[in-house]
Amino acid sequence: MVRKNCKRSPAKSIRDLRSHQRRRHLHNRKRNGGDGNAPNNGKDASSASCSTALLSTISRKASRCKNRLIRIFSKLAAFVDTPKTGSRYRGYQMLKDRLGGSHDVIGAECSVRKILCFEDPLPPSISPSKPTVFLDLDETLVHSVANDPPANFDFIVRPRIGGTCVTFYVLKRPGLDEFLEALAKKFELVVFTAGLEEYASMVLDNVDRKKLISHRLYRDSCNQVNGMYVKDLSRTGRDLTNAVIVDDNPNAYLLQPENAIPVRPFVDDLWDAELAKLGKFFDGCDGFGDIRDAVKMYVSSGRNEAGEDMAIS
């Protein structure tokens, strides 16, 4: 019988297997540039690309939102005027329709729908029993012209409005100084104007050099009613039975017409006698418990002889 001798290879130990795996792993690292994490490079690049795209999208949407807000506020700013030649409406609240429909002054189609109102803009009166006279400024006490000098003017103011310096030539209504001095002895004087404070404060500094006017209210104290500036006396903290407003614009006293004395707008009439007529009224209104009764009599009598009539009564 013939035996065939077979040569067996020695069995590999566990240590040899681990050594072989280590050499193979090192070989793969060298082939891939020495980075054991090279197979993940594609995933990292894809993740970075997605993050960049997301940030770009967010940036574009934020830019669009900013541009839309700028356009919205630009349109809102277009509704803000300068004082008769030219808010910040802080702390306003919505009020109900005070007129209940149309009003004769502005027509049936102009019913009051929205009113922006403010907290009481005046401090308490030092003498509550003393009547309060609210005086308009432009075209009631003075007339001003911007930029081009008129034939007659008393002084010049140069307020900065909207970042631009504007020159106003101001003419005082005849008898203004005497009118203010006489009224200040018996009444609390408050100038209530729809003009901007930057402009109106400079004008009043020149008009009221004797400090006869107790308080000044500007446009930011007015209410907005259907796009008009309205002076709501009920928000001033004064007793309406003891308050009068003098204004050339009927829309200004839309909410309290019974407290209003209308005057003709003043432009440049050097023979204007409107303040002298008003002086007669205020001299003769002491005997009325409700000053609105005196106002009604004065207005209904045509104003020419009202002062004398009230003094007699």
Secondary structure, 3 states (H helix, E strand, C coil): CCCCCCCCCCCCCHHHHHHHHHHHHHHHHHHCCCCCCHHHHHHHHHHHHHHHHHHHHHHHHHHHHHHHHHHHHHHHHCCCCCCCCCCCCCCCEECCCCCCCCECCCECCCCCCCEEECCCCCCCCCCCCCCEEEECCECCCEEEEECCCCCCCCEEECCEECCEECCEEEEECCCHHHHHHHHCCCCEEEEECCCCHHHHHHHHHHHCCCCCCCEEECHHHCEEECCEEECCHHHCCCCHHHEEEEECCHHHHCCCHHHEEECCCCCCCCCCCHHHHHHHHHHCCCCCCCHHHHHHHHHHCCCCCHHHHHHHC
